[in-house]
Amino acid sequence: MRLRHSRGALSVALFCGLAHGQTLATQHDKSNVLAHPEIHGTVLESGTTQPLVGAEVSLYFLGEERPSIRYGLGSLTSTNTAQTDAAGAFAFHPEKLGYYTVSAKKEGYSAPSRGEGKSIIDVTLTTAEPAGEARLTLSRPGQVTGAVADMVTGKAISNLTVYATRITRRDGRILVVAAVQAKTNADGEFVVSNLTPGEYLVNILAQKTGRERIISGASADDWRAVDEDYEASYWSGGHDLETAVPLVVGSGLSVDAGKVHVHKVPYYRLHVRIPPGSCGPGDKMLIYQQVPRRTTTIGRAACAPDLLITGFPPGSYRLLLTMIKDAAETRETASV
């Protein structure tokens, strides 16, 4: 009986010892995991699966608690940096759990377009998930090339301003994001470079723009003159903004728009009369033209009783004048 009792006690002791050992091992493994948090990931070229070698990746620690106010990276100091390897991969092993931001950069590259990935990502490390992943992308500027010729004569048009207009779509409408311009050379060829990847239209507009359109103290010849300038057109297609077919410019790619044919059409002049007594010495005016969903700045001019504004294609416009008197502003509008 004693022997059996001793064996039972020994068995219980061994069982308890194993259970105790397993608990320690589990705790030890858990402490190892928590002691070595990790943030890893890759940097790719936007729109591709091409890894970026030698990209600089920076790690920013935001705190152990979720930050209530977010600041730009320019006001933060990185806690660590790394260079991506041949696979575009990187890894950090921060000392603390908490909230981090990871960003990537490389000379000749910039942040990708909206919808093409991110160059800055937030990562949260917790006790339950001490490892996090950051997939970053960067893009190279692209370009649009082409040539411009007269629709009637077929001759190349030199020194013409051409715009590569970046567009986006929202609620079924096409919106203009930004435009980059270039001049055609002696052969009518153009290269619009430094374009953020995205959808673009090649845009030809009237060449007289801004302050050039405002004539103060117009003469009799100014009143009689008939203007001609290039008709606004969007390519591919040569039609308006809504029906033109966009060119897709990828990261680091050159897209050829082909030959763009343009022609000149009559443009109208608008006589603006300012009410008597409205203009004082040194007063200025800011002049804008408005069409549905768009306001364009024409320019600034000295306040005068009579102004001639050129460059209006057929259509309906609302003219907005902002009078500047001793740093105070008043506004007047008129529809034409």
CORUR-V60016 format. One record per residue. N is the residue number from 1. BURIAL is # if it has 9 or more other ideal C-beta (glycine too) atoms within 8 Angstrom, else .. D_FIRST is the distance of its C-alpha to the first C-alpha in Angstrom with 1 decimal. Layout:
n=(N/N)
burial=(BURIAL/BURIAL)
d_first=(D_FIRST/D_FIRST)
This chain:
n=(1/2/3/4/5/6/7/8/9/10/11/12/13/14/15/16/17/18/19/20/21/22/23/24/25/26/27/28/29/30/31/32/33/34/35/36/37/38/39/40/41/42/43/44/45/46/47/48/49/50/51/52/53/54/55/56/57/58/59/60/61/62/63/64/65/66/67/68/69/70/71/72/73/74/75/76/77/78/79/80/81/82/83/84/85/86/87/88/89/90/91/92/93/94/95/96/97/98/99/100/101/102/103/104/105/106/107/108/109/110/111/112/113/114/115/116/117/118/119/120/121/122/123/124/125/126/127/128/129/130/131/132/133/134/135/136/137/138/139/140/141/142/143/144/145/146/147/148/149/150/151/152/153/154/155/156/157/158/159/160/161/162/163/164/165/166/167/168/169/170/171/172/173/174/175/176/177/178/179/180/181/182/183/184/185/186/187/188/189/190/191/192/193/194/195/196/197/198/199/200/201/202/203/204/205/206/207/208/209/210/211/212/213/214/215/216/217/218/219/220/221/222/223/224/225/226/227/228/229/230/231/232/233/234/235/236/237/238/239/240/241/242/243/244/245/246/247/248/249/250/251/252/253/254/255/256/257/258/259/260/261/262/263/264/265/266/267/268/269/270/271/272/273/274/275/276/277/278/279/280/281/282/283/284/285/286/287/288/289/290/291/292/293/294/295/296/297/298/299/300/301/302/303/304/305/306/307/308/309/310/311/312/313/314/315/316/317/318/319/320/321/322/323/324/325/326/327/328/329/330/331/332/333/334/335/336)
burial=(./././././././././././././././././././././././././././././././././#/././#/#/#/#/#/#/#/#/#/#/#/./././#/#/././#/#/#/#/#/#/#/#/././././././././././#/././#/./././././#/#/#/./././#/#/#/#/#/./#/././#/#/#/#/#/#/#/#/#/#/././#/#/./#/#/././#/#/./#/#/#/./#/#/#/././././#/#/#/./#/#/#/#/#/#/#/#/#/#/#/#/#/#/#/#/#/./././././#/#/#/./#/./#/#/#/#/#/#/#/./././././././#/././#/#/#/#/#/#/./././#/#/#/./#/././#/#/#/#/#/#/#/#/#/#/#/#/./#/././././#/#/#/#/./#/./././#/#/./././#/./#/#/#/#/#/#/#/#/./#/././#/././#/./#/#/./#/#/#/./#/./#/./#/././#/#/#/#/./#/./#/./#/#/./#/./#/././././././././#/#/#/#/#/#/#/#/#/././././././#/#/./#/./#/#/./#/#/#/#/#/#/#/#/./././#/#/#/#/#/#/#/#/#/././././././././././.)
d_first=(0.0/3.7/5.3/5.1/6.0/8.5/9.8/10.4/12.2/14.0/15.2/16.4/18.1/19.7/20.9/22.3/23.9/25.6/26.7/28.1/29.8/31.4/32.8/34.3/35.8/37.3/38.8/40.1/41.8/43.2/44.6/46.2/47.9/49.2/50.4/52.5/54.6/57.2/60.5/61.9/64.7/67.9/71.7/73.9/77.6/78.3/79.0/77.5/74.2/75.8/73.6/75.4/74.8/75.2/75.2/74.3/71.4/70.8/67.8/68.3/65.6/66.5/63.6/60.1/61.4/63.8/67.3/69.5/72.7/73.2/75.6/77.4/76.0/79.1/77.7/74.2/73.1/71.0/67.7/67.6/69.8/69.1/71.2/70.5/69.8/71.4/69.4/70.5/67.0/65.9/62.7/61.9/58.7/59.4/57.2/56.9/56.3/59.2/62.6/64.7/68.0/68.7/72.3/74.1/77.6/79.6/83.2/85.4/82.9/82.5/80.4/80.4/82.2/80.6/78.3/78.1/75.0/74.5/74.9/72.9/69.5/67.0/63.3/60.4/57.1/54.2/50.4/50.0/52.7/53.3/55.5/58.9/61.7/65.5/68.0/71.4/74.8/78.2/81.6/84.8/88.2/90.1/93.8/96.3/99.4/102.6/106.3/108.8/112.2/115.0/114.7/118.5/119.5/116.2/116.8/114.0/113.7/113.1/112.0/110.4/107.4/104.5/101.3/97.8/96.4/92.7/91.7/88.7/88.3/87.3/87.6/89.7/92.1/92.9/92.8/94.2/91.7/93.9/96.8/97.6/101.1/103.0/106.7/108.1/109.7/113.1/111.9/110.3/106.8/104.0/100.5/98.4/95.5/92.5/91.3/87.8/86.4/87.1/89.8/93.4/96.9/100.0/102.3/106.1/107.7/111.2/111.8/113.5/110.7/110.1/112.8/115.2/115.5/117.1/120.8/122.3/126.0/126.6/130.0/132.1/130.9/127.3/127.8/129.5/127.1/124.8/121.4/119.7/116.2/113.4/111.8/108.1/105.9/102.3/101.2/99.9/102.2/104.8/104.3/103.0/99.6/98.1/99.1/98.9/96.1/93.9/93.1/89.5/89.2/85.9/84.5/86.9/89.0/92.7/94.1/97.7/99.4/102.3/105.9/106.6/110.0/111.5/114.9/116.7/117.5/119.5/117.8/119.1/120.2/119.5/121.9/120.1/122.1/120.7/122.0/124.7/123.5/120.0/120.3/120.8/121.3/118.3/116.4/114.2/112.8/109.7/110.4/107.8/108.2/105.7/104.9/102.1/98.7/100.3/102.3/104.2/105.7/109.3/109.9/111.3/115.1/117.5/118.3/121.7/123.7/123.7/121.2/121.1/117.7/117.6/115.1/114.4/113.9/114.8/112.3/111.5/110.3/109.6/111.0/109.3/111.1/109.4/112.0/111.1/113.0/112.1/108.4/108.4/108.0/109.5/109.2/111.7/111.1/113.5/113.0/115.2)
